[in-house]
Amino acid sequence: MNRRIVSGPAPISAGVVGLGYWGPNLLRGLLELPEVEVRHICDLDEERLAAFSRRYPRATPTTCYDTLLADPELDAIIIATPVYTHFELASAALRAGKHTFVEKPLACSTAQAQELIELARAHDVRLMCGQTFLYSPPVREVKRLVDTHELGDIFFISSSRVNLGLHQRDVSVVWDLAPHDFSILLYWLEEMPESVAAAGRASIMRGIHDVAFISLQFPSGVLANVELSWLAPSKLRRTAIVGSNKMVLYEDGTAEPVRVFDRGVVYQDPETFGEYQLSYRSGDILSPRIAATEPLVAELAEFAQLIRTRKESPNLEIARQIVTLVEAAHESLDRGGVPVAVADHSRVADLTAA
Ligand SMILES: NC(=O)c1ccc[n+]([C@@H]2O[C@H](COP(=O)([O-])OP(=O)(O)OC[C@H]3O[C@@H](n4cnc5c(N)ncnc54)[C@H](O)[C@@H]3O)[C@@H](O)[C@H]2O)c1
């Protein structure tokens, strides 16, 4: 009997660097992908490395990042280390010809983010930034509601991302949490804000802001407010999108993460009616069915797909814009909360010239 031998492409061999809070989630996500084989795990902390090595015996543990760079059999490197290390580790990976996935934010400055993008192009390897929320089914459902104009014109968006912890020692709450909200806003609205104002406070550790209230003004007129904090009585991940036709509440991690409110206010011009006419509309509340796919696995699957198809990540532009917005927010924090014009921002001028 003839047996047909089915053979697909060899799996992509990957190394995961940084096994702190988030790296293990990426490791778990990679192990769900049959097209990826985890060949190395790397962390400077030997105890942590030993613990994960027991759990994942097929991956070779190392404290030496250069071992990954020098391995000719290694296709890709996944970086989940602190923000200040991203540029150094990612640029070394790209120069070594490795496809590179870097956790958010891509780098500590727009110039560094731009350099990474150019390095990836020069070495013809894929670069992707971990912006998990762009793969979240509720975020995608809201995008559909915005794009189909079901909400009408968007007036404003108000978001809270607060919890007690995890205090970071090296970066502010803005570097830590704003990339999530900025990625979602840029994805939904497809425009860069023209100005950013941020007020905040370093309540616990000197010099590290742990609460920030950020306002973003978009050229279309949309106003967004983002509240971020590591100091809050309870965890909240809530965004309200208020449009001229309908309003939406997106609450991550709840049983009904997207609720569409057929509510609004109708205003009639006093010139026509002699006096102000306001009527409030309060219709149905709809909770659309949301797919149960895990964003983290979807994002890593896209990275594998980009490697296979040799395509540039569609989210690189957003990754760079996020860094620019965090820089602008910090500039505003340093200047007592004054609005910083993003178009006048020198680092943004570089960005638009690119
Ligand atoms: N996408 C998300 O939802 C999400 C959530 C949390 C964190 N993150 C991102 O993940 C990254 C890591 O955050 P974290 O909270 O896990 O940090 P962490 O401090 O808990 O862990 C970082 C790990 O990296 C290791 N490390 C540092 N420098 C290293 C080096 N040069 N070589 C090898 N290992 C090194 C440390 O020993 C530590 O174990 C950050 O970029 C953060 O923004 C993303």
The ligand as a MOL file (V3000), in Angstrom:
LIG
                    3D

  0  0  0     0  0            999 V3000
M  V30 BEGIN CTAB
M  V30 COUNTS 44 48 0 0 0
M  V30 BEGIN ATOM
M  V30 1 N 0.6940 43.0760 26.4250 0
M  V30 2 C 0.3720 43.1860 27.7000 0
M  V30 3 O -0.8030 43.1640 28.0880 0
M  V30 4 C 1.4730 43.3390 28.7230 0
M  V30 5 C 1.1920 43.1560 30.0900 0
M  V30 6 C 2.2410 43.3140 30.9990 0
M  V30 7 C 3.5170 43.6350 30.5650 0
M  V30 8 N 3.7450 43.8100 29.2330 0 CHG=1
M  V30 9 C 5.0940 44.1820 28.7550 0
M  V30 10 O 5.9670 43.0700 28.9400 0
M  V30 11 C 7.2930 43.5420 29.1910 0
M  V30 12 C 7.8090 42.9170 30.4750 0
M  V30 13 O 7.0100 43.3430 31.5500 0
M  V30 14 P 6.9270 42.4980 32.8980 0
M  V30 15 O 5.8610 43.1460 33.7120 0
M  V30 16 O 6.8320 41.0280 32.5810 0 CHG=-1
M  V30 17 O 8.3740 42.7980 33.5540 0
M  V30 18 P 9.0860 41.9790 34.7160 0
M  V30 19 O 10.0220 42.9480 35.3640 0
M  V30 20 O 8.0840 41.2550 35.5570 0
M  V30 21 O 9.9370 40.8570 33.9530 0
M  V30 22 C 11.0240 41.1610 33.1500 0
M  V30 23 C 11.9740 39.9520 33.1190 0
M  V30 24 O 13.0040 40.2410 32.1580 0
M  V30 25 C 14.2480 39.7780 32.7080 0
M  V30 26 N 15.3300 40.5210 32.0490 0
M  V30 27 C 15.6320 41.8280 32.1780 0
M  V30 28 N 16.6630 42.1610 31.3700 0
M  V30 29 C 17.0240 41.0320 30.7140 0
M  V30 30 C 18.0200 40.7320 29.7380 0
M  V30 31 N 18.8640 41.6670 29.2980 0
M  V30 32 N 18.1060 39.4510 29.2860 0
M  V30 33 C 17.2660 38.4970 29.7540 0
M  V30 34 N 16.2890 38.7310 30.6720 0
M  V30 35 C 16.1730 39.9810 31.1430 0
M  V30 36 C 14.1340 40.0310 34.1990 0
M  V30 37 O 15.0350 39.2090 34.9350 0
M  V30 38 C 12.6630 39.6710 34.4610 0
M  V30 39 O 12.4840 38.3260 34.8040 0
M  V30 40 C 7.1980 45.0820 29.2350 0
M  V30 41 O 7.5440 45.5860 27.9860 0
M  V30 42 C 5.7270 45.3340 29.5120 0
M  V30 43 O 5.2950 46.5870 29.0150 0
M  V30 44 C 2.7620 43.6400 28.3270 0
M  V30 END ATOM
M  V30 BEGIN BOND
M  V30 1 1 1 2
M  V30 2 2 2 3
M  V30 3 1 2 4
M  V30 4 1 4 5
M  V30 5 2 4 44
M  V30 6 2 5 6
M  V30 7 1 6 7
M  V30 8 2 7 8
M  V30 9 1 8 9
M  V30 10 1 8 44
M  V30 11 1 9 10
M  V30 12 1 9 42
M  V30 13 1 10 11
M  V30 14 1 11 12
M  V30 15 1 11 40
M  V30 16 1 12 13
M  V30 17 1 13 14
M  V30 18 2 14 15
M  V30 19 1 14 16
M  V30 20 1 14 17
M  V30 21 1 17 18
M  V30 22 2 18 19
M  V30 23 1 18 20
M  V30 24 1 18 21
M  V30 25 1 21 22
M  V30 26 1 22 23
M  V30 27 1 23 24
M  V30 28 1 23 38
M  V30 29 1 24 25
M  V30 30 1 25 26
M  V30 31 1 25 36
M  V30 32 1 26 27
M  V30 33 1 26 35
M  V30 34 2 27 28
M  V30 35 1 28 29
M  V30 36 1 29 30
M  V30 37 2 29 35
M  V30 38 1 30 31
M  V30 39 2 30 32
M  V30 40 1 32 33
M  V30 41 2 33 34
M  V30 42 1 34 35
M  V30 43 1 36 37
M  V30 44 1 36 38
M  V30 45 1 38 39
M  V30 46 1 40 41
M  V30 47 1 40 42
M  V30 48 1 42 43
M  V30 END BOND
M  V30 END CTAB
M  END
